[in-house]
Amino acid sequence: MKKILVIVTVLLTVNSFSAQVLGDTRANFGIFTDKELKNLVFGNYNLDKEVLSLSKVKGTDPVAAEKSNKDALQSLEKAISTYSYGVLKEYLDGALLTGTGFDSKKMKEFSEEISKELITSAEKRGEWKTSKNEYVVMYVMNKETIKSTSARYFRERLSAVIQKLNDYSNTFDKTQTVK
């Protein structure tokens, strides 16, 4: 009996917060089987230019609205971080540099910083109440904004590495040879 109660509690908890992040492909939108939800959000996003998060919470009261907003923003923050990491990783691979402080781990840290910086400028694209007594909210972030912020972080990090290399090259006498 206790197992059944635990399972039911877990299922209800999972069902009450159901934010979805739509990525780069339109195929991901197939996860929503609710026709009403598809009709509500149709035309309010452009997956080629935006990363978005959609949250659906049971209830239409202010508490449900607050939970849905919080859930959607948290999901969007993770999506921004993931997208930013992909951009930073591509820059890192192209730079052909590796080392302490200039690796995948550091790029992951940067992507998390970028998501925290950008989430404050997320655009709330819509909020709706469904016929099933659910509150739905959508937030979006422009991919170009994420790319430019990621490029700025990478450029600053790369400039620091170049400056350090220049400092090292100036400390060595260019006439000395290594034996």
Salt bridges, closest charged atoms under 4 A:
ASP24 OD1 - LYS143 NZ 2.55
ASP34 OD2 - LYS132 NZ 3.62
ASP48 OD1 - ARG26 NH1 3.54
GLU50 OE2 - ARG125 NH2 2.53
ASP93 OD1 - LYS89 NZ 3.29
GLU109 OE1 - LYS106 NZ 3.28
GLU117 OE2 - ARG152 NH2 2.70
GLU123 OE2 - ARG125 NE 3.06
GLU127 OE2 - LYS124 NZ 3.39
GLU134 OE2 - LYS58 NZ 3.46
GLU144 OE2 - LYS147 NZ 3.81
GLU156 OE2 - ARG152 NH1 3.91
